[in-house]
Amino acid sequence: MGVFLAFNGPTILINTISILQPSVQETVHVTLKGLNPVEQATIYFDLVINGEYRKLIISNRTIGFINKFNYLKFSGRLWVIPG
């Protein structure tokens, strides 16, 4: 199981299934289409450099946590770390 996770097996399986079922991939693309990650990253970077500590904590508890989890999930690191 560790080797399967270390070689990012779940992401490979998910990508293979999405190739076989393109309608699922199109649905995910439509829901993420409205987000602008570059703008969000710029705002977050400005908050880290120039912002207040309290606002940074609030940001990390809300949207920051969601963004970090999505990065782990979509990059495959969520599976590689336990592997």
Secondary structure as a PSIPRED ss2 file (coil, helix, strand):
# PSIPRED VFORMAT (PSIPRED V4.0)

   1 M C   1.000  0.000  0.000
   2 G H   0.000  1.000  0.000
   3 V H   0.000  1.000  0.000
   4 F H   0.000  1.000  0.000
   5 L H   0.000  1.000  0.000
   6 A H   0.000  1.000  0.000
   7 F C   1.000  0.000  0.000
   8 N C   1.000  0.000  0.000
   9 G H   0.000  1.000  0.000
  10 P H   0.000  1.000  0.000
  11 T H   0.000  1.000  0.000
  12 I H   0.000  1.000  0.000
  13 L H   0.000  1.000  0.000
  14 I H   0.000  1.000  0.000
  15 N H   0.000  1.000  0.000
  16 T H   0.000  1.000  0.000
  17 I H   0.000  1.000  0.000
  18 S H   0.000  1.000  0.000
  19 I H   0.000  1.000  0.000
  20 L H   0.000  1.000  0.000
  21 Q C   1.000  0.000  0.000
  22 P H   0.000  1.000  0.000
  23 S H   0.000  1.000  0.000
  24 V H   0.000  1.000  0.000
  25 Q H   0.000  1.000  0.000
  26 E H   0.000  1.000  0.000
  27 T H   0.000  1.000  0.000
  28 V H   0.000  1.000  0.000
  29 H H   0.000  1.000  0.000
  30 V H   0.000  1.000  0.000
  31 T H   0.000  1.000  0.000
  32 L H   0.000  1.000  0.000
  33 K C   1.000  0.000  0.000
  34 G C   1.000  0.000  0.000
  35 L C   1.000  0.000  0.000
  36 N C   1.000  0.000  0.000
  37 P H   0.000  1.000  0.000
  38 V H   0.000  1.000  0.000
  39 E H   0.000  1.000  0.000
  40 Q H   0.000  1.000  0.000
  41 A H   0.000  1.000  0.000
  42 T H   0.000  1.000  0.000
  43 I H   0.000  1.000  0.000
  44 Y H   0.000  1.000  0.000
  45 F H   0.000  1.000  0.000
  46 D H   0.000  1.000  0.000
  47 L H   0.000  1.000  0.000
  48 V H   0.000  1.000  0.000
  49 I H   0.000  1.000  0.000
  50 N H   0.000  1.000  0.000
  51 G C   1.000  0.000  0.000
  52 E C   1.000  0.000  0.000
  53 Y H   0.000  1.000  0.000
  54 R H   0.000  1.000  0.000
  55 K H   0.000  1.000  0.000
  56 L H   0.000  1.000  0.000
  57 I H   0.000  1.000  0.000
  58 I H   0.000  1.000  0.000
  59 S H   0.000  1.000  0.000
  60 N H   0.000  1.000  0.000
  61 R H   0.000  1.000  0.000
  62 T C   1.000  0.000  0.000
  63 I H   0.000  1.000  0.000
  64 G H   0.000  1.000  0.000
  65 F H   0.000  1.000  0.000
  66 I H   0.000  1.000  0.000
  67 N H   0.000  1.000  0.000
  68 K H   0.000  1.000  0.000
  69 F H   0.000  1.000  0.000
  70 N H   0.000  1.000  0.000
  71 Y H   0.000  1.000  0.000
  72 L H   0.000  1.000  0.000
  73 K H   0.000  1.000  0.000
  74 F H   0.000  1.000  0.000
  75 S H   0.000  1.000  0.000
  76 G C   1.000  0.000  0.000
  77 R H   0.000  1.000  0.000
  78 L H   0.000  1.000  0.000
  79 W H   0.000  1.000  0.000
  80 V H   0.000  1.000  0.000
  81 I C   1.000  0.000  0.000
  82 P C   1.000  0.000  0.000
  83 G C   1.000  0.000  0.000
